[in-house]
Amino acid sequence: MVTRYLEKKLEAGGSRATMKPVLEDFAEFCEDHGVDDVGDLDSNDLREFGLELRTDYIDGKIAGSTANTYFAYVRAFLSFCVRDQQLDTNPAAT
């Protein structure tokens, strides 16, 4: 699903190279947390992902603005999944 989204973003002029590592990290996060299908994601999973980004910020690995950008990339991907009927609602929508 991530690959298909990135291909669509590339067609639309999006920055595939910028988003790819972030979405790959999110896919790994999902696997590590037992989420095998995008349809299984819920708001608790996204809250946990946000907390991991916050920890990276606190540890000085990324800037706060970078954490916000990364979460926005994931939110945009999940909006794509809603449009593609893989999700009913976006669990990252606030």
N, CA, C and O atoms as a GROMACS GRO file, in nm:
protein
  376
    1MET      N    1   0.082  -0.119   0.000
    1MET     CA    2   0.000   0.000   0.000
    1MET      C    3   0.087   0.126   0.000
    1MET      O    4   0.057   0.223  -0.070
    2VAL      N    5   0.196   0.124   0.079
    2VAL     CA    6   0.287   0.238   0.083
    2VAL      C    7   0.346   0.263  -0.055
    2VAL      O    8   0.355   0.378  -0.099
    3THR      N    9   0.388   0.157  -0.122
    3THR     CA   10   0.447   0.170  -0.255
    3THR      C   11   0.349   0.234  -0.352
    3THR      O   12   0.387   0.323  -0.429
    4ARG      N   13   0.225   0.189  -0.350
    4ARG     CA   14   0.125   0.246  -0.440
    4ARG      C   15   0.100   0.393  -0.410
    4ARG      O   16   0.085   0.474  -0.501
    5TYR      N   17   0.096   0.427  -0.283
    5TYR     CA   18   0.077   0.567  -0.245
    5TYR      C   19   0.193   0.653  -0.296
    5TYR      O   20   0.171   0.761  -0.352
    6LEU      N   21   0.315   0.605  -0.278
    6LEU     CA   22   0.432   0.681  -0.322
    6LEU      C   23   0.432   0.698  -0.474
    6LEU      O   24   0.471   0.803  -0.524
    7GLU      N   25   0.389   0.596  -0.546
    7GLU     CA   26   0.379   0.608  -0.692
    7GLU      C   27   0.278   0.715  -0.731
    7GLU      O   28   0.302   0.793  -0.823
    8LYS      N   29   0.166   0.720  -0.661
    8LYS     CA   30   0.064   0.822  -0.689
    8LYS      C   31   0.118   0.961  -0.655
    8LYS      O   32   0.093   1.057  -0.729
    9LYS      N   33   0.190   0.973  -0.544
    9LYS     CA   34   0.246   1.102  -0.505
    9LYS      C   35   0.347   1.149  -0.609
    9LYS      O   36   0.354   1.268  -0.640
   10LEU      N   37   0.425   1.056  -0.662
   10LEU     CA   38   0.524   1.092  -0.763
   10LEU      C   39   0.454   1.144  -0.888
   10LEU      O   40   0.497   1.243  -0.947
   11GLU      N   41   0.345   1.078  -0.928
   11GLU     CA   42   0.267   1.123  -1.044
   11GLU      C   43   0.209   1.262  -1.019
   11GLU      O   44   0.199   1.342  -1.112
   12ALA      N   45   0.173   1.289  -0.895
   12ALA     CA   46   0.110   1.417  -0.862
   12ALA      C   47   0.214   1.524  -0.828
   12ALA      O   48   0.178   1.635  -0.788
   13GLY      N   49   0.341   1.492  -0.844
   13GLY     CA   50   0.446   1.588  -0.814
   13GLY      C   51   0.491   1.587  -0.670
   13GLY      O   52   0.565   1.676  -0.628
   14GLY      N   53   0.448   1.488  -0.592
   14GLY     CA   54   0.488   1.478  -0.452
   14GLY      C   55   0.633   1.435  -0.439
   14GLY      O   56   0.694   1.390  -0.536
   15SER      N   57   0.686   1.448  -0.321
   15SER     CA   58   0.825   1.417  -0.296
   15SER      C   59   0.839   1.274  -0.245
   15SER      O   60   0.840   1.250  -0.124
   16ARG      N   61   0.851   1.181  -0.336
   16ARG     CA   62   0.862   1.039  -0.301
   16ARG      C   63   0.985   1.013  -0.215
   16ARG      O   64   0.978   0.940  -0.117
   17ALA      N   65   1.098   1.072  -0.252
   17ALA     CA   66   1.222   1.047  -0.179
   17ALA      C   67   1.213   1.095  -0.035
   17ALA      O   68   1.272   1.034   0.055
   18THR      N   69   1.142   1.203  -0.012
   18THR     CA   70   1.128   1.257   0.123
   18THR      C   71   1.034   1.172   0.208
   18THR      O   72   1.061   1.147   0.326
   19MET      N   73   0.925   1.127   0.149
   19MET     CA   74   0.824   1.054   0.224
   19MET      C   75   0.856   0.907   0.243
   19MET      O   76   0.814   0.846   0.342
   20LYS      N   77   0.930   0.849   0.151
   20LYS     CA   78   0.953   0.704   0.153
   20LYS      C   79   1.013   0.654   0.284
   20LYS      O   80   0.958   0.561   0.342
   21PRO      N   81   1.124   0.712   0.334
   21PRO     CA   82   1.179   0.656   0.459
   21PRO      C   83   1.085   0.671   0.578
   21PRO      O   84   1.082   0.584   0.665
   22VAL      N   85   1.009   0.778   0.582
   22VAL     CA   86   0.915   0.799   0.692
   22VAL      C   87   0.805   0.694   0.688
   22VAL      O   88   0.770   0.635   0.791
   23LEU      N   89   0.750   0.670   0.570
   23LEU     CA   90   0.643   0.571   0.558
   23LEU      C   91   0.694   0.429   0.576
   23LEU      O   92   0.621   0.343   0.626
   24GLU      N   93   0.818   0.404   0.538
   24GLU     CA   94   0.878   0.272   0.564
   24GLU      C   95   0.896   0.253   0.715
   24GLU      O   96   0.873   0.143   0.766
   25ASP      N   97   0.936   0.358   0.786
   25ASP     CA   98   0.947   0.350   0.932
   25ASP      C   99   0.810   0.325   0.995
   25ASP      O  100   0.798   0.249   1.090
   26PHE      N  101   0.707   0.390   0.941
   26PHE     CA  102   0.572   0.369   0.992
   26PHE      C  103   0.527   0.225   0.968
   26PHE      O  104   0.465   0.164   1.055
   27ALA      N  105   0.558   0.172   0.851
   27ALA     CA  106   0.523   0.032   0.820
   27ALA      C  107   0.594  -0.062   0.918
   27ALA      O  108   0.535  -0.160   0.964
   28GLU      N  109   0.720  -0.032   0.949
   28GLU     CA  110   0.794  -0.114   1.045
   28GLU      C  111   0.732  -0.102   1.184
   28GLU      O  112   0.720  -0.201   1.256
   29PHE      N  113   0.694   0.019   1.222
   29PHE     CA  114   0.625   0.041   1.349
   29PHE      C  115   0.500  -0.047   1.356
   29PHE      O  116   0.475  -0.113   1.457
   30CYS      N  117   0.422  -0.047   1.249
   30CYS     CA  118   0.299  -0.127   1.245
   30CYS      C  119   0.330  -0.275   1.264
   30CYS      O  120   0.265  -0.344   1.342
   31GLU      N  121   0.430  -0.324   1.192
   31GLU     CA  122   0.468  -0.465   1.206
   31GLU      C  123   0.510  -0.496   1.348
   31GLU      O  124   0.470  -0.598   1.405
   32ASP      N  125   0.591  -0.408   1.407
   32ASP     CA  126   0.639  -0.428   1.544
   32ASP      C  127   0.525  -0.428   1.646
   32ASP      O  128   0.538  -0.487   1.754
   33HIS      N  129   0.414  -0.363   1.612
   33HIS     CA  130   0.300  -0.355   1.703
   33HIS      C  131   0.186  -0.447   1.663
   33HIS      O  132   0.073  -0.430   1.709
   34GLY      N  133   0.215  -0.543   1.577
   34GLY     CA  134   0.117  -0.646   1.542
   34GLY      C  135   0.007  -0.600   1.448
   34GLY      O  136  -0.097  -0.665   1.440
   35VAL      N  137   0.029  -0.490   1.378
   35VAL     CA  138  -0.070  -0.442   1.281
   35VAL      C  139  -0.026  -0.491   1.144
   35VAL      O  140   0.069  -0.439   1.086
   36ASP      N  141  -0.096  -0.592   1.093
   36ASP     CA  142  -0.058  -0.654   0.966
   36ASP      C  143  -0.129  -0.593   0.846
   36ASP      O  144  -0.086  -0.611   0.732
   37ASP      N  145  -0.238  -0.523   0.871
   37ASP     CA  146  -0.318  -0.467   0.763
   37ASP      C  147  -0.357  -0.324   0.800
   37ASP      O  148  -0.391  -0.297   0.915
   38VAL      N  149  -0.351  -0.235   0.704
   38VAL     CA  150  -0.383  -0.095   0.731
   38VAL      C  151  -0.524  -0.080   0.788
   38VAL      O  152  -0.550   0.013   0.864
   39GLY      N  153  -0.613  -0.169   0.753
   39GLY     CA  154  -0.749  -0.166   0.804
   39GLY      C  155  -0.760  -0.196   0.952
   39GLY      O  156  -0.863  -0.172   1.014
   40ASP      N  157  -0.652  -0.250   1.010
   40ASP     CA  158  -0.651  -0.282   1.153
   40ASP      C  159  -0.604  -0.166   1.239
   40ASP      O  160  -0.610  -0.174   1.362
   41LEU      N  161  -0.557  -0.058   1.178
   41LEU     CA  162  -0.508   0.057   1.254
   41LEU      C  163  -0.622   0.127   1.327
   41LEU      O  164  -0.734   0.136   1.276
   42ASP      N  165  -0.593   0.177   1.446
   42ASP     CA  166  -0.690   0.260   1.516
   42ASP      C  167  -0.618   0.380   1.578
   42ASP      O  168  -0.496   0.393   1.567
   43SER      N  169  -0.694   0.466   1.641
   43SER     CA  170  -0.636   0.590   1.695
   43SER      C  171  -0.531   0.562   1.802
   43SER      O  172  -0.438   0.640   1.818
   44ASN      N  173  -0.544   0.452   1.875
   44ASN     CA  174  -0.443   0.418   1.976
   44ASN      C  175  -0.309   0.388   1.911
   44ASN      O  176  -0.204   0.426   1.964
   45ASP      N  177  -0.310   0.320   1.797
   45ASP     CA  178  -0.186   0.292   1.726
   45ASP      C  179  -0.118   0.423   1.684
   45ASP      O  180   0.004   0.437   1.696
   46LEU      N  181  -0.197   0.517   1.635
   46LEU     CA  182  -0.141   0.644   1.590
   46LEU      C  183  -0.094   0.728   1.706
   46LEU      O  184   0.004   0.802   1.694
   47ARG      N  185  -0.162   0.719   1.818
   47ARG     CA  186  -0.118   0.789   1.939
   47ARG      C  187   0.019   0.734   1.981
   47ARG      O  188   0.108   0.811   2.018
   48GLU      N  189   0.034   0.603   1.977
   48GLU     CA  190   0.162   0.540   2.012
   48GLU      C  191   0.272   0.582   1.916
   48GLU      O  192   0.385   0.608   1.958
   49PHE      N  193   0.241   0.588   1.787
   49PHE     CA  194   0.339   0.634   1.689
   49PHE      C  195   0.380   0.778   1.718
   49PHE      O  196   0.497   0.813   1.711
   50GLY      N  197   0.282   0.862   1.750
   50GLY     CA  198   0.312   1.000   1.786
   50GLY      C  199   0.401   1.010   1.909
   50GLY      O  200   0.489   1.095   1.916
   51LEU      N  201   0.379   0.922   2.006
   51LEU     CA  202   0.464   0.921   2.126
   51LEU      C  203   0.606   0.880   2.092
   51LEU      O  204   0.701   0.930   2.151
   52GLU      N  205   0.622   0.788   1.997
   52GLU     CA  206   0.757   0.751   1.954
   52GLU      C  207   0.826   0.868   1.886
   52GLU      O  208   0.946   0.889   1.906
   53LEU      N  209   0.753   0.943   1.806
   53LEU     CA  210   0.811   1.064   1.745
   53LEU      C  211   0.849   1.164   1.852
   53LEU      O  212   0.954   1.229   1.843
   54ARG      N  213   0.765   1.178   1.953
   54ARG     CA  214   0.795   1.271   2.064
   54ARG      C  215   0.922   1.228   2.136
   54ARG      O  216   1.005   1.311   2.171
   55THR      N  217   0.937   1.098   2.159
   55THR     CA  218   1.057   1.047   2.224
   55THR      C  219   1.181   1.079   2.140
   55THR      O  220   1.284   1.118   2.194
   56ASP      N  221   1.170   1.061   2.009
   56ASP     CA  222   1.282   1.096   1.920
   56ASP      C  223   1.317   1.244   1.932
   56ASP      O  224   1.434   1.281   1.927
   57TYR      N  225   1.215   1.329   1.947
   57TYR     CA  226   1.238   1.473   1.966
   57TYR      C  227   1.307   1.499   2.099
   57TYR      O  228   1.406   1.572   2.105
   58ILE      N  229   1.256   1.440   2.206
   58ILE     CA  230   1.314   1.461   2.339
   58ILE      C  231   1.459   1.412   2.343
   58ILE      O  232   1.544   1.475   2.406
   59ASP      N  233   1.485   1.301   2.276
   59ASP     CA  234   1.621   1.246   2.272
   59ASP      C  235   1.714   1.322   2.178
   59ASP      O  236   1.832   1.289   2.167
   60GLY      N  237   1.661   1.424   2.111
   60GLY     CA  238   1.743   1.505   2.022
   60GLY      C  239   1.770   1.443   1.886
   60GLY      O  240   1.858   1.489   1.813
   61LYS      N  241   1.696   1.338   1.852
   61LYS     CA  242   1.716   1.272   1.722
   61LYS      C  243   1.652   1.350   1.608
   61LYS      O  244   1.703   1.349   1.495
   62ILE      N  245   1.541   1.419   1.636
   62ILE     CA  246   1.472   1.500   1.535
   62ILE      C  247   1.421   1.628   1.601
   62ILE      O  248   1.404   1.634   1.723
   63ALA      N  249   1.397   1.728   1.520
   63ALA     CA  250   1.338   1.853   1.569
   63ALA      C  251   1.187   1.834   1.586
   63ALA      O  252   1.127   1.744   1.526
   64GLY      N  253   1.127   1.918   1.666
   64GLY     CA  254   0.982   1.912   1.685
   64GLY      C  255   0.907   1.931   1.555
   64GLY      O  256   0.807   1.864   1.530
   65SER      N  257   0.955   2.022   1.472
   65SER     CA  258   0.890   2.046   1.343
   65SER      C  259   0.901   1.924   1.253
   65SER      O  260   0.811   1.895   1.174
   66THR      N  261   1.011   1.852   1.264
   66THR     CA  262   1.030   1.729   1.186
   66THR      C  263   0.931   1.622   1.231
   66THR      O  264   0.872   1.553   1.148
   67ALA      N  265   0.913   1.609   1.362
   67ALA     CA  266   0.816   1.512   1.414
   67ALA      C  267   0.676   1.544   1.361
   67ALA      O  268   0.602   1.454   1.321
   68ASN      N  269   0.640   1.672   1.361
   68ASN     CA  270   0.509   1.713   1.308
   68ASN      C  271   0.497   1.680   1.160
   68ASN      O  272   0.392   1.634   1.115
   69THR      N  273   0.603   1.704   1.085
   69THR     CA  274   0.602   1.674   0.941
   69THR      C  275   0.587   1.525   0.918
   69THR      O  276   0.510   1.483   0.831
   70TYR      N  277   0.661   1.445   0.993
   70TYR     CA  278   0.652   1.299   0.977
   70TYR      C  279   0.510   1.250   1.005
   70TYR      O  280   0.458   1.166   0.932
   71PHE      N  281   0.449   1.303   1.111
   71PHE     CA  282   0.312   1.261   1.142
   71PHE      C  283   0.217   1.304   1.031
   71PHE      O  284   0.123   1.233   0.998
   72ALA      N  285   0.242   1.422   0.975
   72ALA     CA  286   0.158   1.470   0.864
   72ALA      C  287   0.171   1.379   0.742
   72ALA      O  288   0.072   1.355   0.672
   73TYR      N  289   0.291   1.327   0.716
   73TYR     CA  290   0.309   1.232   0.605
   73TYR      C  291   0.225   1.107   0.627
   73TYR      O  292   0.159   1.058   0.535
   74VAL      N  293   0.227   1.056   0.750
   74VAL     CA  294   0.149   0.936   0.782
   74VAL      C  295   0.000   0.966   0.771
   74VAL      O  296  -0.077   0.886   0.718
   75ARG      N  297  -0.042   1.082   0.822
   75ARG     CA  298  -0.183   1.121   0.813
   75ARG      C  299  -0.227   1.130   0.666
   75ARG      O  300  -0.337   1.087   0.632
   76ALA      N  301  -0.142   1.187   0.581
   76ALA     CA  302  -0.174   1.197   0.438
   76ALA      C  303  -0.185   1.058   0.375
   76ALA      O  304  -0.274   1.033   0.294
   77PHE      N  305  -0.094   0.968   0.412
   77PHE     CA  306  -0.099   0.831   0.362
   77PHE      C  307  -0.230   0.764   0.403
   77PHE      O  308  -0.294   0.696   0.323
   78LEU      N  309  -0.270   0.784   0.528
   78LEU     CA  310  -0.394   0.722   0.576
   78LEU      C  311  -0.517   0.784   0.512
   78LEU      O  312  -0.618   0.716   0.494
   79SER      N  313  -0.511   0.911   0.476
   79SER     CA  314  -0.620   0.973   0.400
   79SER      C  315  -0.632   0.909   0.263
   79SER      O  316  -0.742   0.886   0.213
   80PHE      N  317  -0.518   0.879   0.202
   80PHE     CA  318  -0.516   0.805   0.076
   80PHE      C  319  -0.583   0.669   0.094
   80PHE      O  320  -0.661   0.626   0.009
   81CYS      N  321  -0.553   0.602   0.205
   81CYS     CA  322  -0.613   0.471   0.232
   81CYS      C  323  -0.764   0.481   0.246
   81CYS      O  324  -0.837   0.390   0.206
   82VAL      N  325  -0.813   0.591   0.304
   82VAL     CA  326  -0.958   0.613   0.314
   82VAL      C  327  -1.017   0.630   0.174
   82VAL      O  328  -1.118   0.568   0.140
   83ARG      N  329  -0.953   0.713   0.093
   83ARG     CA  330  -1.002   0.734  -0.045
   83ARG      C  331  -0.999   0.605  -0.125
   83ARG      O  332  -1.081   0.584  -0.214
   84ASP      N  333  -0.902   0.518  -0.094
   84ASP     CA  334  -0.886   0.391  -0.163
   84ASP      C  335  -0.974   0.281  -0.101
   84ASP      O  336  -0.968   0.165  -0.142
   85GLN      N  337  -1.053   0.318  -0.003
   85GLN     CA  338  -1.147   0.230   0.066
   85GLN      C  339  -1.078   0.117   0.143
   85GLN      O  340  -1.135   0.009   0.160
   86GLN      N  341  -0.956   0.142   0.188
   86GLN     CA  342  -0.886   0.047   0.274
   86GLN      C  343  -0.918   0.074   0.421
   86GLN      O  344  -0.902  -0.013   0.506
   87LEU      N  345  -0.962   0.198   0.449
   87LEU     CA  346  -1.002   0.241   0.583
   87LEU      C  347  -1.135   0.315   0.572
   87LEU      O  348  -1.162   0.380   0.472
   88ASP      N  349  -1.217   0.304   0.677
   88ASP     CA  350  -1.342   0.381   0.680
   88ASP      C  351  -1.315   0.526   0.719
   88ASP      O  352  -1.372   0.618   0.661
   89THR      N  353  -1.228   0.544   0.817
   89THR     CA  354  -1.191   0.677   0.863
   89THR      C  355  -1.040   0.681   0.887
   89THR      O  356  -0.976   0.577   0.899
   90ASN      N  357  -0.987   0.800   0.892
   90ASN     CA  358  -0.844   0.818   0.914
   90ASN      C  359  -0.815   0.821   1.064
   90ASN      O  360  -0.857   0.915   1.132
   91PRO      N  361  -0.746   0.720   1.117
   91PRO     CA  362  -0.720   0.717   1.261
   91PRO      C  363  -0.620   0.824   1.306
   91PRO      O  364  -0.603   0.845   1.426
   92ALA      N  365  -0.556   0.891   1.213
   92ALA     CA  366  -0.461   0.997   1.248
   92ALA      C  367  -0.524   1.135   1.238
   92ALA      O  368  -0.459   1.235   1.271
   93ALA      N  369  -0.649   1.142   1.195
   93ALA     CA  370  -0.716   1.272   1.183
   93ALA      C  371  -0.741   1.328   1.322
   93ALA      O  372  -0.781   1.257   1.414
   94THR      N  373  -0.716   1.458   1.335
   94THR     CA  374  -0.735   1.520   1.466
   94THR      C  375  -0.845   1.622   1.462
   94THR      O  376  -0.875   1.685   1.564
   0.00000   0.00000   0.00000
